């Protein structure tokens, strides 16, 4: 056994010993007693979520594996951003080419290289997924402003339409405060990383308002790995009366980042060479504006109606392959995106045969104008896509223990795609529009699910759902003739068990089969072979004492091509995470976590015989937090054992992740 492995085992064993026997470190008089603080239930029974069906419903009624990351979980975690927070959850695999949350891809249930288009990521019900192949803009959402995150695994096309194949992640930001408050946050860490945020809440009669702004500046762990961003956003709500309310929010974000590129396998395993780059001048910048408006109406016995309107404007410029002989502005590729979203959701709860029932009708509409210029004289990809969907959902309580749900969606998609060229006329260059091509598809999706409650603390669930994904604008731009949408079937069976107020566990089995899955090799096309993803997800939470919370999960995923029996690239077979939060004394808490990601095939190795696999990785993080009244001081270490690892590689060109990172900071609230 390697020396490093022995050291890790010793450290973990020591942590476990002191975890179970804290009296060796602190006098019993310093510990919080139940009599002083009052006994509290450790679990929320029937926790309410909104992401599964766009309606408020308890987790126990949902026939899918659902995870809720609460505000307490976020505060106690060792994560510095949303990507690190998601990476510890069951069935979630995160990949990044930059070693930070910029352009990070979140994968649910083994979608692999195309996870950015097969997993929906939202913030306050507004999609973050780009219309092209790029990753959703997760880095634009500050972790300090998040109230909770809801993860619904498996096919969700009935409710969310195109792209809800592996699952849906909804990031819910903090509500406007009910009392005036000022929140200040600041931290500093390795690689000259500075992060600061200020938030202000105010109430004026029935009008609630929140304004917050932040900046982040980091040199990055690699040469040309810098990342600088800043944002400002406002959120407001107004209660017209007890039945009608309005919400509005606006968000401005901009960043600058380096693009250091990949390294060879030899350099990947060298602490001195893995931080170098042969692209010192490649870089990008992003500008985003988001807006959201919502009107909620409660018609009492006639049901509730919610109207939502969302806007997303994105301007992204970047340089790949810098040439010192050409002016910088003549080397920038440019992407302009204008997306508009409308969502109507009607819900009627009623009683039949003595049991509560639910009927839901939804309509959604998305329209995106997308332009990508490949340098000033290169081609211009000009696209306009539009999607309209209508869904019907029903939930019936058959009896006190059995719940049946069923839903269906009809979806119409229309796309116009054009490649423009710049040509010289009388000494002047002008864009000449190319011939437009059009595509239109009608897609449908269905779902049926059962939940059976054996007792208030024991339940079982199963579901059958279909999904679809339409090619994105990048895939249309460079594709074989006849590129078509993919269609999938998702079967899920699982159970939830709670043991008193000290332990809960969830176990889920899943089987996903996709026909015509879209992928990229030398050009975008559909796989001839059906893809199959089968696996098991388990997660638990345990409270051995009032002051200690343990959590953990394990995921096994077998992702294969049906006929040739090879493994889908960039999908680890084994993933596991575990951690603990220990309130050592009233003001002092310790959080530890460890995440294991198994080996996976190179992103360009569909035959499993061309390139070396990515090595497995075991990463430990820790954080110490001290709270006194409204002041919080924290310090942490990520990648404690300084592991060398990568989350993605293509043709043995690796994107290294950061080595050991140390940080510390303060949080202060004034009422």
C-alpha positions in Angstrom: 0.0 0.0 0.0 1.3 3.5 -0.9 2.5 5.7 1.9 0.0 8.4 0.9 -2.9 6.0 1.1 -1.8 4.9 4.6 -1.7 8.5 5.8 -5.2 9.1 4.4 -6.5 6.1 6.3 -4.9 7.2 9.5 -6.3 10.7 9.2 -9.8 9.4 8.4 -9.7 7.0 11.3 -8.6 9.8 13.6 -11.4 12.0 12.4 -13.9 9.2 12.9 -12.7 8.5 16.4 -13.0 12.1 17.5 -16.3 12.3 15.7 -17.7 9.6 17.8 -15.9 10.5 21.0 -15.8 14.4 21.1 -15.3 14.4 24.9 -11.6 13.7 24.3 -11.3 17.2 22.7 -13.8 19.3 24.6 -15.2 19.3 28.1 -18.8 18.2 28.4 -19.7 21.5 30.1 -19.0 23.3 26.8 -21.4 21.2 24.7 -24.9 22.3 23.9 -27.5 20.5 26.0 -31.0 19.6 24.8 -32.3 21.4 27.9 -30.6 24.6 26.9 -31.5 24.6 23.2 -34.6 22.5 23.1 -35.0 19.2 21.3 -35.3 19.7 17.6 -36.4 17.2 15.0 -33.5 16.5 12.7 -35.6 15.9 9.6 -38.4 17.8 7.9 -41.1 15.3 7.2 -42.8 15.8 3.8 -40.4 18.5 2.8 -42.0 20.7 0.1 -40.4 21.1 -3.3 -41.5 22.9 -6.5 -39.2 21.7 -9.2 -40.6 18.2 -10.0 -43.9 19.5 -11.4 -43.7 23.3 -11.0 -46.1 23.0 -8.1 -45.5 22.9 -4.3 -45.7 19.3 -3.2 -44.1 17.1 -0.6 -41.2 14.9 -1.6 -43.2 11.8 -0.4 -45.6 12.4 -3.3 -43.0 12.5 -6.1 -42.2 9.2 -7.8 -38.6 10.2 -8.5 -35.3 10.6 -6.7 -35.3 14.1 -5.4 -32.6 15.9 -3.4 -32.9 19.3 -1.6 -29.8 21.2 -0.7 -31.1 23.6 2.0 -29.7 26.9 3.1 -28.3 25.1 6.2 -26.6 22.6 4.0 -25.0 25.4 2.0 -23.8 27.2 5.0 -22.3 24.1 6.6 -20.7 22.8 3.4 -17.1 23.0 2.4 -18.1 24.3 -1.1 -17.0 27.8 -2.3 -19.3 27.8 -5.3 -22.4 26.0 -6.7 -20.3 23.5 -8.8 -18.4 22.3 -5.7 -21.7 22.0 -3.9 -23.4 19.9 -6.6 -20.4 17.7 -7.1 -21.0 15.9 -3.7 -24.6 14.9 -4.5 -25.6 11.3 -5.6 -25.5 10.8 -9.3 -23.9 14.2 -10.1 -20.7 14.4 -12.0 -19.1 17.8 -12.6 -16.6 18.6 -15.3 -14.7 21.8 -16.0 -11.9 22.8 -18.4 -10.9 25.9 -16.3 -10.7 24.5 -12.8 -13.4 26.9 -11.6 -17.2 27.3 -12.0 -16.9 29.1 -15.3 -18.1 26.8 -18.2 -18.6 23.9 -15.8 -20.9 21.1 -17.0 -23.2 19.3 -14.5 -24.0 15.7 -15.5 -26.9 13.7 -14.1 -27.1 9.9 -14.6 -24.2 9.5 -17.0 -25.1 11.8 -20.0 -21.4 12.2 -20.7 -20.0 14.7 -23.1 -23.4 16.2 -24.1 -24.6 16.7 -20.5 -24.9 20.5 -21.1 -27.7 19.8 -23.5 -29.2 16.8 -21.7 -29.5 18.2 -18.1 -31.6 21.4 -17.5 -30.2 23.9 -15.1 -32.4 26.8 -13.9 -32.3 29.7 -11.6 -35.7 30.8 -10.2 -37.4 28.9 -13.0 -35.4 30.7 -15.8 -33.3 28.3 -17.9 -29.5 28.8 -17.9 -28.8 26.3 -20.7 -27.4 28.0 -23.7 -28.9 27.3 -27.2 -25.4 26.1 -28.3 -23.1 23.4 -26.9 -21.6 25.6 -24.2 -22.3 24.9 -20.5 -25.0 26.8 -18.6 -23.9 30.0 -16.9 -23.7 28.6 -13.4 -20.8 31.0 -12.5 -23.1 33.9 -12.8 -25.0 32.8 -9.7 -23.3 33.7 -6.4 -23.5 30.9 -3.8 -24.1 33.5 -1.0 -27.5 34.4 -2.6 -28.9 30.8 -2.8 -31.7 29.8 -0.6 -31.9 26.1 -1.8 -31.2 23.8 -4.7 -33.6 21.1 -5.8 -32.3 18.2 -7.9 -34.9 16.0 -9.7 -33.2 13.1 -11.4 -34.5 11.3 -14.5 -36.6 12.3 -17.5 -38.6 15.5 -17.0 -39.7 16.3 -20.6 -43.4 16.3 -19.6 -42.9 19.3 -17.4 -39.8 20.9 -18.9 -39.8 19.8 -22.5 -36.6 19.7 -24.7 -33.4 18.6 -22.9 -34.8 17.2 -19.7 -33.2 13.8 -20.2 -30.8 13.2 -17.3 -32.7 15.5 -14.8 -33.4 19.0 -13.8 -31.5 21.3 -11.3 -33.4 24.3 -10.0 -31.3 27.0 -8.1 -33.6 29.1 -6.0 -32.2 32.4 -4.8 -33.1 34.0 -1.4 -36.4 35.7 -1.1 -36.7 39.4 -0.4 -36.3 40.0 3.4 -39.2 40.7 5.6 -37.1 42.9 7.9 -34.4 45.5 7.0 -30.9 44.0 7.0 -27.4 44.5 5.6 -25.2 41.4 4.9 -21.5 41.7 4.2 -19.3 38.8 3.0 -15.6 38.8 2.1 -13.0 36.0 1.7 -9.4 35.6 0.5 -7.5 32.5 -0.6 -4.9 30.7 -2.6 -4.0 32.0 -6.1 -4.7 35.5 -4.9 -8.4 34.9 -4.9 -10.6 37.7 -3.5 -14.4 37.5 -3.1 -16.7 40.1 -1.7 -20.5 40.7 -1.6 -22.9 43.1 0.0 -26.7 42.6 0.3 -29.4 44.9 1.5 -33.0 44.1 2.4 -35.8 46.6 2.9 -39.6 46.5 3.5 -42.0 49.3 2.7 -45.5 48.3 3.7 -46.3 45.4 1.4 -43.4 46.0 -0.9 -40.2 43.9 -0.3 -36.9 44.7 -1.9 -33.4 43.2 -2.0 -30.3 44.6 -3.7 -27.0 42.8 -3.8 -23.7 43.1 -5.6 -20.4 41.2 -5.6 -17.0 40.9 -7.2 -14.5 38.1 -7.5 -10.9 38.2 -8.7 -8.6 35.3 -9.0 -5.2 34.7 -10.7 -6.1 31.0 -11.0 -3.9 28.1 -10.3 -2.5 28.0 -13.9 -0.8 30.5 -16.1 -3.5 32.4 -17.9 -6.0 30.9 -15.6 -7.4 34.2 -14.3 -11.1 34.7 -13.6 -12.6 38.0 -12.7 -16.4 38.6 -12.4 -18.8 41.1 -11.0 -22.6 41.3 -10.7 -25.4 43.3 -9.3 -29.0 42.2 -9.0 -32.3 43.4 -7.6 -35.3 41.4 -6.5 -38.7 42.7 -5.3 -42.1 41.4 -4.4 -45.4 43.1 -3.8 -48.5 41.6 -2.2 -51.5 43.3 -3.8 -53.8 41.4 -1.3 -54.1 37.9 0.2 -54.8 36.4 -3.3 -52.6 38.3 -5.7 -48.9 39.1 -5.7 -46.2 40.3 -8.1 -42.5 39.5 -8.2 -39.8 41.1 -10.4 -36.0 40.7 -10.6 -33.2 42.0 -12.7 -29.6 40.7 -12.9 -26.4 42.2 -14.5 -23.2 40.1 -14.8 -19.9 40.4 -16.6 -16.6 38.5 -16.4 -13.2 38.1 -17.9 -11.3 34.8 -18.0 -8.2 33.1 -19.3 -8.3 30.0 -21.5 -5.1 28.1 -20.7 -6.1 25.0 -22.7 -5.2 21.4 -22.1 -1.9 19.7 -21.1 -0.4 16.4 -22.1 -0.6 13.4 -19.8 3.1 13.7 -18.9 2.6 17.3 -17.9 -0.7 16.5 -16.2 1.2 14.4 -13.6 4.0 17.0 -13.0 3.3 19.6 -10.3 5.6 22.1 -12.1 4.4 21.6 -15.7 0.6 21.1 -15.2 0.2 24.8 -14.3 1.9 26.0 -17.5 0.2 26.9 -20.8 1.1 27.3 -24.4 -1.8 29.7 -24.9 -0.9 32.7 -22.8 -3.1 35.1 -24.7 -6.3 33.1 -25.3 -9.1 34.6 -23.2 -12.8 35.5 -23.2 -15.3 37.9 -21.7 -19.0 37.6 -21.0 -21.8 40.1 -20.5 -25.2 38.9 -19.3 -28.5 40.5 -18.4 -31.4 38.5 -17.0 -34.9 39.6 -16.1 -37.9 37.8 -14.6 -41.5 38.8 -13.9 -44.1 36.7 -12.2 -47.8 37.2 -11.3 -49.4 34.7 -8.9 -53.2 34.6 -8.6 -55.2 32.5 -6.1 -58.8 32.0 -7.1 -59.5 29.9 -4.0 -61.8 27.0 -4.9 -61.2 27.7 -8.6 -57.5 27.0 -8.3 -54.3 29.0 -8.7 -52.7 30.6 -11.8 -49.1 31.7 -12.2 -47.7 33.7 -15.1 -44.0 34.1 -15.6 -41.9 36.0 -18.1 -38.1 35.7 -18.4 -35.4 37.4 -20.5 -31.8 36.4 -21.0 -29.3 38.5 -23.1 -25.8 37.1 -23.5 -22.8 38.6 -25.3 -19.6 36.4 -25.3 -16.3 37.3 -27.0 -13.3 35.1 -26.9 -9.9 34.4 -28.6 -8.7 30.9 -29.4 -5.3 30.6 -31.1 -3.9 34.1 -30.6 -1.7 35.5 -33.3 0.6 38.4 -32.4 0.6 39.5 -36.0 -3.1 40.3 -36.1 -4.9 43.0 -34.0 -6.7 41.6 -31.0 -10.1 42.9 -32.1 -9.7 41.1 -35.4 -9.2 37.8 -33.7 -12.3 37.7 -31.4 -15.1 35.3 -32.0 -18.4 36.6 -30.8 -21.7 35.1 -29.6 -25.0 37.1 -29.2 -28.0 35.4 -27.6 -31.4 36.8 -26.9 -33.8 34.3 -25.2 -37.3 35.0 -24.1 -39.4 32.7 -22.0 -43.1 32.6 -21.1 -44.7 30.1 -18.7 -48.3 29.7 -17.6 -49.2 27.2 -14.9 -52.7 26.5 -13.6 -53.3 24.2 -10.7 -56.5 23.0 -9.2 -56.6 21.0 -6.0 -59.8 19.3 -5.2 -61.3 16.5 -3.1 -62.7 13.3 -4.5 -63.8 10.2 -2.6 -62.4 11.8 0.6 -58.9 12.2 -0.8 -56.9 15.2 -2.1 -56.4 15.3 -5.9 -54.6 17.6 -8.2 -55.0 18.8 -11.8 -52.4 20.9 -13.7 -52.4 22.6 -17.0 -49.2 24.3 -18.3 -48.2 26.2 -21.4 -44.7 27.4 -22.1 -43.0 29.3 -25.0 -39.3 29.8 -25.7 -37.8 32.0 -28.4 -34.1 32.5 -29.0 -32.2 34.6 -31.5 -28.6 33.4 -31.8 -25.7 34.8 -33.8 -22.1 33.6 -33.7 -19.4 35.4 -35.7 -16.2 33.4 -36.1 -13.7 36.3 -36.2 -14.6 39.4 -38.2 -14.0 37.8 -41.6 -15.2 34.3 -40.8 -18.6 32.9 -41.3 -21.6 34.1 -39.3 -24.0 31.5 -37.9 -27.4 33.0 -37.7 -30.2 31.1 -36.0 -33.7 31.6 -34.7 -35.5 28.9 -32.7 -38.9 28.8 -31.2 -40.6 26.2 -29.0 -44.2 25.9 -27.8 -45.4 23.3 -25.4 -48.6 22.4 -23.6 -48.7 19.9 -20.7 -51.4 18.2 -18.6 -50.6 16.6 -15.2 -52.8 14.7 -12.8 -52.2 13.4 -9.3 -54.8 11.1 -7.8 -54.9 9.8 -4.2 -56.3 6.3 -4.6 -56.4 5.8 -0.9 -54.5 7.0 2.2 -51.3 5.2 1.1 -51.3 5.0 -2.7 -50.7 8.0 -5.0 -50.9 7.8 -8.8 -49.6 10.5 -11.1 -49.7 10.8 -14.9 -48.9 13.5 -17.4 -48.3 14.2 -21.1 -46.9 17.0 -23.2 -47.2 18.1 -26.8 -44.3 20.2 -28.1 -43.7 22.0 -31.4 -40.3 23.2 -32.4 -39.3 25.4 -35.3 -35.8 26.5 -36.3 -34.3 28.7 -39.0 -30.6 28.4 -39.6 -28.3 30.4 -41.9 -24.6 30.8 -42.6 -23.5 34.2 -43.8 -20.2 35.1 -45.5 -18.3 38.4 -45.5 -17.3 39.5 -49.0 -15.5 42.4 -50.6 -17.4 45.0 -52.6 -15.8 48.1 -53.9 -13.1 47.9 -51.3 -15.6 47.4 -48.4 -16.4 44.1 -46.7 -20.1 43.4 -46.1 -22.1 40.4 -44.8 -23.9 38.4 -47.4 -26.8 36.3 -46.1 -26.6 32.6 -47.0 -29.5 30.4 -47.8 -31.7 29.6 -44.9 -32.7 26.1 -43.9 -35.7 25.3 -41.7 -36.5 22.5 -39.4 -39.8 21.7 -37.6 -40.6 18.8 -35.3 -43.6 17.8 -33.2 -42.6 15.9 -30.1 -44.5 14.3 -27.3 -43.6 13.0 -23.8 -45.5 10.9 -21.3 -45.0 9.9 -17.7 -46.8 7.7 -15.1 -45.7 7.2 -11.5 -46.8 5.5 -8.3 -45.9 6.3 -4.7 -46.9 4.0 -1.9 -46.6 5.1 1.8 -46.3 2.0 4.0 -46.1 4.4 7.0 -45.3 8.1 7.5 -41.6 7.2 7.5 -41.5 4.5 4.8 -42.4 5.0 1.2 -41.8 3.4 -2.2 -42.0 4.9 -5.7 -41.7 4.0 -9.3 -42.1 5.8 -12.6 -42.0 5.4 -16.4 -41.2 8.6 -18.3 -40.2 9.5 -21.9 -37.9 12.3 -22.9 -36.7 14.1 -26.1 -33.9 16.4 -27.1 -33.8 18.6 -30.2 -30.3 19.3 -31.7 -28.9 22.7 -30.6 -27.8 25.4 -33.0 -24.1 24.3 -33.0 -25.2 20.7 -33.8 -27.3 22.0 -36.7 -24.5 24.2 -38.0 -22.1 21.2 -38.6 -24.1 18.0 -39.0 -24.8 15.1 -41.3 -27.9 15.3 -43.4 -31.0 14.1 -41.6 -29.9 15.0 -38.1 -32.9 14.3 -35.9 -34.1 14.7 -32.3 -33.2 11.9 -29.8 -35.9 10.1 -27.8 -35.5 8.3 -24.5 -37.3 6.1 -22.0 -36.6 6.3 -18.3 -37.7 3.7 -15.7 -37.1 4.3 -12.0 -37.8 2.3 -8.8 -36.9 3.4 -5.3 -37.7 3.8 -1.7 -37.3 6.2 1.2 -36.9 5.2 4.8 -36.6 7.3 8.0 -35.5 5.8 11.3 -36.8 7.9 14.0 -35.3 11.4 14.1 -31.7 10.3 13.6 -31.4 8.7 10.2 -32.9 8.7 6.7 -31.9 6.8 3.6 -33.0 6.7 -0.1 -32.2 4.0 -2.6 -33.1 4.3 -6.3 -32.6 2.0 -9.3 -32.8 3.5 -12.8 -32.7 2.4 -16.5 -32.4 5.0 -19.3 -32.5 4.0 -23.0 -32.0 6.6 -25.7 -32.5 6.1 -29.5 -30.8 8.5 -32.0 -28.7 10.1 -29.3 -26.9 13.1 -30.6 -23.1 13.3 -30.4 -20.1 14.9 -32.0 -17.1 13.2 -33.6 -15.7 14.9 -36.7 -19.3 16.2 -37.2 -22.6 16.1 -35.3 -24.7 13.1 -35.9 -27.0 10.5 -34.3 -25.6 7.3 -32.9 -26.7 4.3 -34.9 -26.6 2.2 -31.6 -29.0 2.7 -28.8 -27.4 3.9 -25.6 -28.3 2.3 -22.2 -27.6 3.8 -18.7 -28.4 1.6 -15.7 -27.5 2.1 -12.1 -28.2 2.6 -8.5 -28.2 5.7 -6.3 -28.1 5.6 -2.6 -27.8 8.4 -0.1 -28.2 8.8 3.7 -28.2 11.3 6.5 -27.4 10.3 10.1 -27.5 12.2 13.4 -25.6 10.1 16.0 -25.9 13.0 18.5 -27.5 16.3 18.7 -24.3 18.0 17.6 -23.2 15.8 14.7 -24.6 15.2 11.3 -23.2 12.6 9.0 -24.1 12.2 5.3 -23.0 10.1 2.4 -24.0 8.7 -1.0 -22.9 6.1 -3.6 -23.7 5.9 -7.3 -23.1 3.0 -9.7 -23.7 3.8 -13.4 -23.2 1.5 -16.3 -23.4 3.5 -19.4 -23.0 1.5 -22.6 -23.8 1.3 -26.3 -26.2 -1.6 -26.7 -24.8 -3.5 -29.6 -21.1 -3.0 -29.5 -21.1 -3.2 -25.6 -18.6 -0.4 -25.1 -18.7 2.2 -22.4 -19.9 5.8 -23.0 -16.9 8.2 -22.5 -16.7 10.6 -19.6 -19.0 8.6 -17.4 -17.4 7.2 -14.2 -18.8 3.8 -13.1 -18.4 4.5 -9.4 -19.0 7.8 -7.5 -19.3 8.3 -3.8 -19.3 11.2 -1.3 -19.4 11.4 2.5 -19.0 14.0 5.1 -19.9 15.4 8.5 -20.8 18.6 10.3 -19.8 18.7 13.9 -21.0 21.5 16.2 -18.0 21.1 18.6 -19.1 23.9 20.9 -21.8 26.5 20.7 -19.9 28.8 18.5 -17.5 26.5 16.7 -18.2 23.9 14.0 -16.2 21.6 11.8 -17.2 20.4 8.4 -15.4 17.6 6.5 -16.2 16.0 3.2 -14.6 13.5 0.8 -15.6 12.8 -2.9 -14.5 9.8 -4.9 -14.9 9.8 -8.7 -14.0 6.6 -10.5 -11.9 6.2 -13.7 -13.7 7.1 -17.0 -12.9 6.8 -20.6 -11.4 9.7 -22.6 -14.0 11.9 -24.3 -12.9 10.8 -27.8 -12.8 7.1 -27.0 -16.1 5.6 -27.9 -14.4 2.3 -28.8 -12.6 2.2 -25.4 -9.3 1.2 -27.0 -7.7 4.4 -28.3 -6.6 6.4 -25.3 -5.7 5.9 -21.6 -8.6 6.3 -19.1 -8.8 9.3 -16.8 -7.5 8.2 -13.3 -9.9 8.0 -10.4 -9.7 10.7 -7.8 -10.4 11.0 -4.0 -10.6 14.6 -2.8 -11.0 15.7 0.8 -12.1 19.2 1.9 -12.5 20.8 5.3 -13.9 24.0 6.9 -13.9 25.5 10.4 -16.6 28.0 11.3 -16.8 30.3 14.3 -20.1 32.2 14.9 -20.6 35.0 17.5 -23.9 36.8 17.4 -24.2 38.3 13.8 -20.5 37.7 12.9 -19.2 34.5 11.3 -15.5 33.7 10.7 -14.5 30.7 8.6 -11.4 29.1 7.2 -11.1 26.0 4.9 -8.9 23.8 2.8 -10.0 22.1 -0.4 -8.1 19.2 -1.8 -6.4 18.6 1.5 -4.1 15.9 0.3 -3.0 17.9 -2.8 -4.1 15.3 -5.3 -3.3 15.7 -9.0 -6.5 15.0 -11.0 -8.6 16.0 -14.0 -12.3 15.8 -14.7 -12.1 15.8 -18.5 -9.7 14.8 -21.3 -9.9 14.5 -25.1 -7.4 12.5 -27.1 -5.2 12.4 -23.9 -5.2 16.2 -23.7 -6.1 16.8 -20.0 -7.6 19.8 -18.2 -6.0 19.7 -14.7 -7.9 20.7 -11.6 -6.5 22.9 -8.8 -4.2 21.5 -6.2 -4.5 22.3 -2.5 -6.5 25.5 -1.9 -6.6 27.5 1.4 -9.1 30.2 2.1 -10.7 32.2 4.9 -13.3 35.0 5.3 -16.0 36.7 7.3 -19.8 37.1 7.1 -21.6 39.8 9.0 -25.3 40.7 9.3 -26.7 43.9 10.6 -30.4 44.2 11.5 
